[in-house]
Amino acid sequence: MITHPDFPAEPWDVRESGLDLGVLAQSESVFALSNGHIGLRGNLDEGEPHALPGTYLNSVFEFRPLPYAEAGYGYPDSGQTVINVTNGKLIRLLVEDEPFDVRYGELVAHERVLSLRDGVLRRTAQWISPSGHGVHVSTTRLVSFTQRATAAIEYEVRPVDGPLHLVLQSELVANEQLPAMSDDPRAAAVLEAPLVPEQHSAHDAHAHLVHSTRQSGRRVGAAMDHLVDCPADVQTFIECTENTARFTLITRLAAGQSLRLVKFLAYGWSSQRSIPGISAQVEAALALARASGWEGLLAEQRAYLDDYWARADVDLEGDQEVQQAVRFALFQVLQASARAERRPIPAKGLTGPGYDGHAFWDTESFVLPVLTYTTPHAAADALRWRHLTLRAARKRARQLTLGGAAFPWRTINGDECSGYWPAGTAAFHINADIADAAIRLADATGDDRFERETGLALLVETARLWTSLGFHHPEGSFRIDGVTGPDEYSALADNNVYTNLMAQRNLRGAVAAARRHPDAAAAMGVDDEEIAAWRRAADEMFVPYDEKLEVHPQAEEFTDHEVWDFAHTRADQYPLLLHFPYFQLYRKQVVKQADLVMALYKCGDAFTADEKARDFAYYEPLTVRDSSLSACVQAVLAAEVGHLDLGYDYLGEAARMDLDDLEHNTGDGLHIASLAGAWIALVAGFGGMRDSGGSLAFAPRLPEPLTRLTFSVMWRGRRLCVNVTGAEATYSLAGGDPLELTHHGRAFALAVGEPVTHPIPSIKIGSRPSQPPGRAPARRWPSPSDSGA
């Protein structure tokens, strides 16, 4: 956990006062900038010291070997790993003849501020060199939301006391030296120098490099240009080799004078464009950035974010830490997706190489719900990327002897690259998660064209998967055996409740979409017989229930298993997967992350209120939360069944996952799904929003510490605002036709200029359920239920 007070709770900023090299990796992730296409880790401008340098382009990766002790049919041939592309962040400073390096001399002051309103990272430093020369350095860095290929840095330096000779070296560096990334020497060799030089050139203050990957066929271009503002004479020269371009400035500044450098960067890649094509692409982007100028880029960035926050902001009273965290979360979700444009949203975004840069079910189940109601075009682009990978998914299904499409558990380019099939291939629910996201987006936007051109094919091909994967039992039920649900501590189980209910939604969604677009469905080979088969499978879907315990088993016979020996599991043995064999985990009642509880949230209409309360109470003592995906889901259900204080604790865990480095792995990138979970916990949890059946319903209730919660959601092109206090909720509509909504089961109409206020009914609160020993979320607020009242 980050224990130094470097991130004070501020509503619109994340501020680091001082510089603790012991948590450099974490701060590099927290201060990363991205737009979904380009990702720059928050490394110091001078490059050193660093924990993990990182510059990423979405979907630029390299293949790497997957070691198998014993290979089998259908195992992926190779893995995929995001690579560190050409680093353009570097601006080195020499004061007289000494490099500016915070490890030497005296760092008098140092501060970095990530502005969530402006979308920039600002840094100030005052440093005295070992020989006693003082300088003040200030920098501002941005990755543009409006100009997809562009990043820029403003760098200013001035002497503190007297005249000084200063040298600035602004660089592009490819194949920079990285810390060891893999214990496998074959993989390490792939990642050590992944870029092959193809072209380099430099003139005046401008340079560009073009490289390609050895195996994955990505051609990468990076270019830089500079503006110099200095009252003193400046000498400049530029040099360029295959892997390095360096623009050097030399000047002598008097006391009170400043040297200002603006560095424009452009990045692009393609698997098809030629060397001249990539070169022209980045040169054009660089020309546009220069035409806009530094002030123009800043103004565009602020205007873009003003528009975003007007529809996406979550404003609350009562907890400054959560307020900061949810805005940080929304900003990072935007950074991961805004300009991804038909490319994946990785689990770590573009903030680090964690999970090898792969996209998982996290995208559709956690990130896309947020984007659907705040930035729907980005959600649509993420699903269009899935649509673009349909050919690979169909091929994978054939390999698995199944119909339809089997989307990969983890991937960058659409091919499966999970080497552990019980928790990968067998987790077929990802197909229903994708279908669910497509259904939600079509409902929320009313975009008939999206559904016809993208959503329909996703629904049809995943429905075909379920009818080939499952079977009709003679007793009259449709069963799906031998699959893995969201809980990766339970593998290859029969009739996982979450999987079956999500498959049911998938099948019914395919029926409805095919009926709405009969011509397009027919072009895919869909006929009445197939639609009838989907409907029958959905209607007969088997959902196991334990009559004796009066709870739903996570999967068939799960509640018959022995309960994990929590009493003899030490605190340092979590996460369990690092200390116990999967064989032991798979045959015990222990839950890595919300699974059955996820079904209660995502498929809530399938359960009664009493069933939800009993199920939630049963699974709390079994769930160890060895995954960052769990806390937000538990927060939602805790709030729904009346455990508001427990839901509030889970909210804090989801929201502060990276700012407090709760899982001790923020250093390799942020947890984008957990960050999205902060919004889910607030809006779906304490805002009580549900979106089933093509309509919106709300059942808000606030925990005692929160005195107000205000959020907006986009629905059919209109912005709906919800303002919740402890006693009532007010709904208002900005533009468009009236809406039909539901508040705690009561339907009402909402029109522009006519806010509607409803009281919040009370709810009976039972005893707070227990968690496994040592695995309860950190308490954010004492409450009467702590004593069982």
N, C-alpha and C positions, 0 to 999 in steps of 0.2 A: 504494500500500500504506500502511496506517496504521502509521507508524513510531514514534510516541511510545508510551511504555509505559503506556497508559491502560487496557488490558484485561489485567491480570495473570491468570495461569492459576489459577483457583480452582474447586473442584469444583462448587459450587452457585450461584455468583454471577458476574455480569459487572459489573465495577467500573471506573468512570472517575474517576480522581483528578486533579483539575485540569480545566480547560476550554480546549480548543484550538478556537478558532472556525474554523480552517482545515479541520477535518474535521467540522464541525457537521452536514452533510447525512448523513454516514455514521452518526454517533452517533444522529441522529434516527431512522434506520431500525433500528439495533440495539436501541434502547430503546423501540421501538414496542410498544404493548399492543393486544391484540385477543382476540376470542372466536369469530371467524368470522362474526359479524354486525356488530359495531362494531369499527372500527380507529382507534386514536389514535396518530399519530406521536409520537416522543419529543421534541417541542418543549419548550422551556423554559416554565415555568408563566406567566411574564409575557409570553410571545408573541414578544418581540424580545430579542436578535437571533434570526433564524431563517434556515435555508437553504430549507426547503420546508415550509410549514405543511400539515397534512393531517389531516382527520377523514373517515373513509369508512364507508359502509354497504354491505354486500355487495349487489351488483346494482343499486345506484343509479348511473346513468350518463346520459350524454346522447349523442345522435347527433351526428356531425360529418361534414362533407363529406370524401370521398375523392378527391383530385385524380388524374385520369388524363390522361396525355399523349395516349393513344389508347384509348378505352374499347372493350370487347368484350362479346359475349354472355355472360351468366352472371357478370359482375363484380358484386360487392356494390354496392348503391346508396349506402350510407353506412357510416361507421365508428362505433365505440362507444368512449366514453372515460369511465372512472370519474371522478367529480367530487368536489371537496372540499365536504362538506356543512357544516352549522352547527357552528362550533367552540365547544365547551363547556369546553375545557381552560383557558381564559384566567382567570388571577387576577393582577391587577396590584397592585403595592404602591408606595405613596408614603411616603417617610420624610421627615417634615416636609413640604417642598414639592417633593421630588426623587424622580423615578421610580427604582425599583430596576431598573437596567440594567447588566449586567456589563461593558459597554463603557466605562462611566464610573466615576469614583471608584476604589476599590481592592477587588478581589476577593481577600480574604485566604485563603479556602479554598473549595473547591467539589468536591463528590463526588456521583456518581449510581451507584446500585447496582440492577441488575435481579436480583431474587431469583427463581431458578427453582423453589425450593421453595414460596415464598409466593405467587408470581404477582403481584407488585407491583413498582413502580418507586419507589425512595426517593431523595430528593435532599436534601442539606444544603449550605448556603452561608453564609459569613460575609462581609459586605460593608460597606465604609465609604463613605458617600456623598461626593461632591465637597466638601461643606461639613463633613465630619468626623464624621458621625453613623453609628455602627455598629449593625448588626442581625444577628441570626442567624435564618435561615429554614430550616425543614425541611418537606418535603412528602412525601406518599405517594399514589401514583396506582394505581388498579386498573380493569380492565375485567372484569366478573364473568363467570365460567364458569357459575354456577348461576342467575343472573338475566340472561337473554339480552339484555335491552334496557338494562342498567344499567352505568354507570361511576360512579366516585366519587373524590374527592380530599380528603385531609386536608391543611390548610395551617396551619402554626404559625409565628408570628413573635414575637421578643422583642428588646428593646433590649440592647445589649452593655454600655454604660457607664451612661448616665443616662436620665432620662425623655424620651420622644419622642412627638410626635403622629404617628399612623399612619393611613393610609387604605388600605383594600382595596377593589378593584373587581373583582367576579366577573361574568363576561360570557358571553352567548351571542352569537356574531357569524356572520351568514350573508353569503355573497358577499365574504369577506375578500379583500384584495388579495394576489395570488400573483405569484411570479416568472414571466417569460415561459415558457410551456409549449409553444409551437409556433411554427415559422417561417411557417406558413400563416396569413395574417390571418383567413381565414374560420373556421378551427378555433379560433384565438385568441379570436375574438369569442364563440364558443360557450362557451368555458371561462372567460371573464373574469368573468361574473356569471350562473352557470347556474341560479340559483334565483329563482323568481318568488314574491314574498310573497303570502300568502293570509290569514293570521290571526296576531295577536299579542296577548298579554295579560300583565299582571303585577299582583301584589298581595303585600303583606307581603315575604317572602323568596323568592317563587316567581315564575317566568315561563315562558312557552312561546311558541315560534314555529312556524308551519306554512308551508311553502313547497312549490312544485311545480316540476318541470323543464318547460322549454318544449316539448320535442318527444317525449321518451321516456315521458311520462305517469307519472312517479314523484312521489308526494306524500310529503313528508318532515316529520316532527314532531320537535322537540327541546325538552326541558323541563329546568329546574333548580330546585332547592330547597336551602336552607341551614340548618345548625345553627351557632350561635355560642356560644362558651364564652370568657368574658373576665371577669377580676376587676374591671376598671375599667368605668366607664360607657361605653356604646356607643350611638352614633346610627346609625340605618340608614335608608336609603330605596331605592326601586327605581324604575326608569324603563324604558320599552319603546317601541321604534319598529319599523318593518316588518322591519328587518334586524339590530337590536341590542337586547338586553336587558341591563341593568346593575344589579347589586345592590351598593350602596356601604355600607361600614362606616367609621365615624370614631371613634377613641378616642385616649386619651393614656395610655400605659403607663409605669409607674415601672420602674426597674431591677429585674430579677428577675421581672417579670410577663410573661405570655404571652397573646397573642390566638390562639385556635384556631378555625378555620373548617372545617366539613365541607360539601363541595359534592356533592350527589347529581345525577346526570345520567340522563336517559332518552331513548332514540332509537327511532324506528320509521318504517317507510315502507310504502307499498302502491301498487299501480297501480290499485286498485279502490275502496279505502275513501274515504269522504267526508271533508271537513274535520272535522266533529264526530267521525267515527270515529277518525281519526288522533289528534286531540286527546285523546279519551278513552283511547286506547291508551297514549300516553306518560304521561298523568296516572296511570293505573293502575300502570304500571311504577314511576313515581316514588313512589307511595304505598307499594308493596311495599318499595322500597329504604329508605325512611324507617322503616318498621316494623321492618325487619331491623337498622337502625342501622349505624354504621361498624364497630363491633367484630363485629357479626353477619356483615357482608359479608366481613371479613377471615377470620373463622373458616370460613365456607362455602368461600372460595377455597382455604384451606389444606387443608381436608378433601377437596375435589375433587382437588387435586393430589397429596395423599398417596395417594389411590386410583389415580390415573394412574401415578405413579412406581412403585407396587408392581407394576404389570404391564408397564411400558414402559421402565424404567431400563436403561441399559447401563453397567455398572460395569467399569472396567479398571484395571490397574496397569502403570506403565511410561512413561506419557506424559500429564502433567497438562494440556497444551494440548489434546490430542485429547479427554481426559475432559471438560473444560469445553465443548469445541465440540460434542460429540455430545449432551450434555444441553441445551445452547442450541438445537441443531437440533431435538431432540424437543419442546422447549417451543414453538418457533416453528411446527412442524408442527401441534401441538395448537391453538395460537392461530389458525392459518389455517382450521381445520376444525371445531372442537368444536361450535360452535353455528351452523354455516353452514346446516344443516337445509334440504336440498333446494334449495340454491343452490350456485353454482360455487366451486371453490377456485382463485383466481387464481394466476398464476405468481409474483407478488410478495406473495401473501396480501393483507392489508389494511395493509401497512407503507409503501406508497408508490404512486405512479402509474405506475411502470415498466410497459412493454408495454401501456399504456392500461388496466390493470386486467383484461386478458384471461386466460381459462383456455385452456390448450393440452393437448396429449397428456401434458405433464408430470404432470398430475394423476393419470391412470390408471397411467402407467408408473413413476412414482417415488414419489409421495405416497401413493397408495392401498395399495401393498404394505406400507408402514409402518403405516398406519392399520388395515389388515386384521388385523394381528397384535398391535396395541396398543389400538386404539379402534375396534372393528369397526362400531359403530353410526354413526360418522362416515363410514366408507367406504361404508356402505350408503346414507346420505343423499346422498353425492356422486353415486352411481350412480342414485339416484332422481331427482336433478336431470337427469341425462342422459335418463332415461326421460321426464321431463316435456317435454323438448325434442324428442321423437321426431317430432312433427308437423312441426316446422321442418326436421328432418333428412330426412324423407320428401319434403318439398317441394323441398329442395335436390337430392335425388337425381333427382327428375323433371326439374328444370331442367337437370341434367347428362345427361339421357336415360339414366338408370340405374335399376335396381330397388332395392328396399329403402330403406335410410336412409343418407345421406351426412352424417356429423357434421362440424361446422365445424372448421377448423384453429385459428381463434382467435375467441373470442366472449365475451360477457357474458350475453346473453339467449337464446342458442341459434341465432341467425342468424349466418351467415358474415360476418365483417368483415375478412378478409384481402384486401388489394388486390393482393397479388403471388401470382398463382395457381401458378407453378411450384413454389414452396416452400410453398404453402398448399393450394389445392384438390387438387393432384396428390399430396399427402402422405396418401393414403388409408389408410395404416397406422393412423391414429388410430382408425378404426372397429374394427380388430382389437385395438387397445390397450384400448378400452372393453370389448369382449367378453372379453378376457383378464382384466381386473379383475373382471368379473362372475363368471367361472368360478372365479377364485381365492377370492373372498369366499364363494361358495356352498360350495366345498370346505372352507374354513377354519372356517366357522360351522355348516355343516349346516343352514342356514336354508332349509327347503323353501318357506316362504311367500315369502321374498324372491325365490327363483329363479322361482317360479310367477308372482308379480305384477310383478316388475321385470326380473330377469335374462333370462327367456325371451324377452321382446319385444326386448330389446337384441341377443340372440344371433340370433334369427330375422331381424330386419331387416338386421343387418350381414352375415349369411350370404347373404341375397338380393342385397346389394350385390356381393359377390365373384363370384357366379355370373353377374351381368350385366356386371361389369367385366372379368373374365377370359374365356378361351375355350379350347376343346379343340383342340389342334393335331392335324393328321392323323397325326403320329408317335406320338400316344398320351399326350401330356402336357397339363397344364392350365397355361396361361401367363397372367401378368398384366403387360401391357406398358404403357409410358409413365407410370410413377409415380415419385414421389420418396420415398425412404426417410428414415430419421432424419438422415442426412448431407445437410445443405442445400447442400453444395458439389457435389452430384451430383443433377441434376434430370432428370425425364422419361426415366428409364432403364427398360429391359425387365427384368422378373424380378429385382427387388431381393430378395435372399435373406431379409432380415428381414421384409419385407412378405409374401412368399409363405409363409414358415413360420408367421407369426402368422395369416395368413388360413387356413391349414390347421388351426391350432388352433381358430380361430373356427368354421370349418365343422364340425369334429368335435364341438365343444362344443354347437353348435346341434342336431346329430343326437341327441346324448345327452340334452339337455334336452327336446327334443320327444318323445323316447321316454318320458321320466319323467313328462311332463305332456301326455298325448295329447289330452285334452279341451281344455285351454287352447290348445295348439298348433293344434288343428283350428279353434278359434274365430278364429284369426288367418289361416285359410286354408291352413294347412300340411297337405299330404297325403303319402302314401307316395312318390309320384313326385318331389315336391320334396325329400324327405329323401334319396331315392336319388341325386338330382342333387348334393346337398351332399356326400354320401359319395364319390361318384365324383370330384368336383373335388378333394376333399382327398387321396384316394388317388393321383391322377395329378398332384399339384402338382409343378411343375418347380422344381428347385433346381440352378442352374448350378454347374459345377465346372471348374476349370482343370487339366486332366490334366498339362500340361507343368510348371506351377509347383507342382502338388499343393496348391493352396489354393482356397478358395471365393472367386470374385470377388464384390465387394460387390453388383454387379448384372451382368447378362450383358455381356460384353466389357469390363468395367471394367479388368481387368488388361492389356488390349491398349492402353490409353491411355498417352500420354506421362506420365511422372512429373513433377510440379511441380518447378520449378527452385528448390529450397530453398536451395541454396548462394548464390544471388544475391538472396534475399529478406531484407531487413533486419529487425532486431528490431522497429523502430518501424512496420513494415508489417503487423503483426498487431493486430487480427484482419483477415484477408485481405479480407473482404467490404467493408471500409471503404477499401481501397486498390487493389482490382483489380475489373474488371467480372466479373459472374457468367458471362458468355460464356467467359472464360478459365478460370474455376474449373470449370465444368461439363464441360470436355473434357480435364481432366487428372486424374491420380491424386493427389489431395489430399483429405483427409477432415477436415471441420469437427469432427465428434464421432463417438463410437463408433456404428457402424452394423452392419457385419458382426459386430463384437465384441459388440454388443448382442444379436444373434441367438445367438451362442455362449452367452450367459448366459440369455436368456429361453427359448430353445428348445434347451437343451443336449442333450436326448435325441436330437436329429437329427445329432449329430456324435460321432465317436470322440475319445478322449483325444488321440491323435496329431494328428488334424485340428485340434483346438482349439489345440494348441501351435504348429502350423505357421501357422495363420491368425492367431493373436495376434502372432506374431513378424513376419509379413508386414505387418500393418496398423500396428504401432507406429511405424515410420519415416515413415508417411504421415499420421498423425493429429496435427493442430496444436492441438486443443482450444480452438478459438475459441468454444466453448460451455461453460457451467458444467455441462452435463448429462453430460459425457464422463468426467471423472475417476473418479467412483464406479464406473462400469461397467468401466473399465479396471482399477480396483483389484480388482474381483471376479474378472476373468479372470486377472489377474496372479497372484493368490493361488491360483487353481485349478490353473494350469499350473506352479506352483512358484516363481515370482518374487516371493517374499514381501516382499523389501525394496522392490521396485518398487511392489507393491500398497500397501505402507505409505506410500510417498511420495504415491501418488494419494489414499489415505485422507486424508492431511494437507491436500491441496489441496481436496478436497470439503468436509471438515469446517470448514476455516478460511476458506472462500470469502468470507464476509461479515465475520467478526471481523477479518480482515486485509485486507479490500477488495481481493481479488486481481485482480478484473476491472475495478476502478476505476469501478464503477457501483452500488455498494451504496447510494449516496445517494438513488437513486430507488426504493428498496425492496429487501428481502432476496430471495435466490434460494431459494425454498421447496423446489424440487425438488433442488437441490444439497445443501441442508440435510438433506432426506430421504435423500439419497445417502450421508451420513455413516453413517446406520444401515445402509443397504444394504451399504456397503463393509465394515462390521464384522460384521454378522450373516450376510449372504450370502457375503461375501468370506472373512474369517478364521474365521467360524463355519461356513462352508460349507453354509448352509441352502439346500435346493431344495425346491420345493413342487409338482412336477408329478405328474399322475396321481392327485390326491386324497390324497396321503400326504406325509409329511415325511421328508426325508433330510438328514443332516449329514455334512460332511467337514472338520472344523475343523483349522486349522493357524495358529499365531501367528508373526508376524515376531519377530526376536530382541528388540527393545526391549520388546515387550508380554509381561509375565510371567503375566498372567491376564486373561481376558475372561469376563464373566458377563452373560447377557441372558435375557430371558423372551419367550415368544411365546404368544399365545392361540390355542388350537386346540380347536374344538368345545366351547367353554365352559369349557375347562380351561386352567390356566396351566402351561406347560412351562418349566422352568428349565434352562439349559445353562451349565455352568461349565467353561471351557477353560484349561488350563495348557500349558506347552510339551510335556509328556509324555503327558497324558491329558485326557479329557473326561468329565465326570460329568453325567448327566441325571437330573432329579427331576420329579415330578408333584405338583401341588397340587390335589387333589380330582378326582372323576369316575372313570369306568371306565378300565381299562388302555389304553395306546396301543401301536400297532405302529410302530416307528421304524427308521431305518437309520443306521448309523455306518460311514462309509468302506466302503459296500457290504455291510455285515454287518447283517442284520435282527435286531431284538431287541424284547422286550416290556417295557413300563415301567408299573409300578403305583404307586399312592399309598403313600408310606412305604417304598418299596424303590428307592432310587437305584441307578443302574447306571453303572459306570465302565468306559471302554474306553481302551486305549492308542491313541496317535496314530501311525500308521505314517510312516516317513520317506519323503521324495520326492526324486528326483534333480533338482537345480537346474542348469539350463543357463546359458549366457552371457546376461547381461542384455541384452535387445533395446534398440536405439537409438531415439531419437525425432528428429524434424526438428531441425536445428540451432537451438539456443536455446529449444526447446519442451519440454525434459525437465522433469518435475516437480521442485520443490525437494527436495533430499535431506534426509531427516529422520534418517538413520542410515547410517553407512558400513558396508559389508558386504564379505565376500570376493568376491562376484560383481562388485563394482565393477572388479576387475582381470581379470574374465573367468574366474575360478577356478570 
